[in-house]
Amino acid sequence: MYRFYSNPNNTQRVAIVGKHENGILKLAVSLCNKKDNFMKKKGRAIAEGRLNKNKLYKSITMNECSGQRFVEEATNIVNEVISSKKVVI
C-alpha cells in the first residue's frame, strides 16, 4: 500500500492512500478541514477506510506502479482537490 501526505505549507492538508492490484491503481483521499489540526494517523485511517470500502477518488489502469508514479499521481490529486475545492467522498 502506498501513502502520501500533502506539503505542510498547503492551505489544506490531504492524505492519499493507494493500492495497485490487477493492473489498476486505486486511490482514496481524505481532506483535512481548514479548522482542524492535521493528524497523519487520522487522515491515513480515513483514506484507508475509503479504499477498503472501494469509495475511490480515482482509479488508473496501469500494468505496473512504482513509488515514483504513485507520488506523481498523488501530487496531481492534491493540486486538483485543493484548487477545485472538489468534495471528497
C-alpha positions in Angstrom: 0.0 0.0 0.0 1.2 3.5 -0.8 0.7 6.5 1.4 1.2 10.2 0.6 0.6 13.4 2.6 0.5 16.9 1.1 3.0 19.6 1.9 2.6 21.2 5.3 2.8 24.6 3.6 -0.5 24.0 1.7 -3.6 25.8 2.9 -5.3 22.4 3.5 -3.7 19.0 4.1 -4.5 15.9 2.1 -3.8 12.3 2.8 -3.9 9.8 -0.1 -3.6 6.1 0.0 -3.3 3.8 -3.0 -3.1 0.1 -3.8 -2.1 -1.4 -7.1 -3.7 -4.7 -7.9 -4.9 -6.5 -11.0 -3.5 -3.7 -13.2 -5.4 -0.9 -11.5 -4.0 1.8 -9.2 -6.9 2.6 -6.7 -6.6 5.9 -4.9 -8.6 7.2 -1.9 -8.4 10.6 -0.4 -9.1 12.4 2.9 -9.1 16.2 3.1 -8.5 18.0 6.4 -10.8 20.8 7.2 -9.0 24.2 7.5 -10.3 24.5 11.0 -8.9 21.1 12.1 -5.3 20.2 13.1 -3.9 17.8 10.6 -3.0 14.4 12.0 -1.4 11.9 9.7 -2.8 8.9 11.6 -6.4 10.1 11.3 -6.1 11.2 7.7 -4.5 7.9 6.8 -7.2 5.9 8.6 -10.0 7.8 6.8 -8.4 7.3 3.4 -7.6 3.6 4.1 -11.2 3.1 5.2 -12.5 4.6 2.0 -10.0 2.5 0.0 -11.2 -0.7 1.7 -14.9 0.2 1.1 -14.0 0.9 -2.6 -15.0 4.6 -2.2 -12.3 5.7 -4.6 -11.4 9.2 -5.7 -9.7 7.8 -8.8 -8.6 4.6 -10.4 -6.0 4.4 -13.1 -5.3 1.4 -15.3 -1.6 0.6 -15.5 0.4 -2.6 -15.7 2.9 -1.7 -13.0 3.1 1.1 -10.4 6.3 2.4 -9.0 6.5 4.5 -5.9 7.5 7.5 -8.1 4.5 7.0 -10.3 2.2 6.9 -7.2 3.8 10.2 -5.9 3.2 11.9 -9.3 -0.5 10.8 -9.3 -0.9 11.8 -5.6 0.6 15.2 -6.2 -1.7 15.8 -9.1 -4.7 14.8 -6.9 -3.6 17.2 -4.1 -3.4 20.1 -6.5 -6.8 19.2 -8.0 -8.5 18.8 -4.7 -7.1 22.0 -3.2 -7.6 24.2 -6.2 -11.0 23.0 -7.2 -12.5 22.6 -3.8 -13.8 19.3 -5.1 -15.8 17.4 -2.5 -14.1 14.3 -1.3 -16.4 11.4 -0.7 
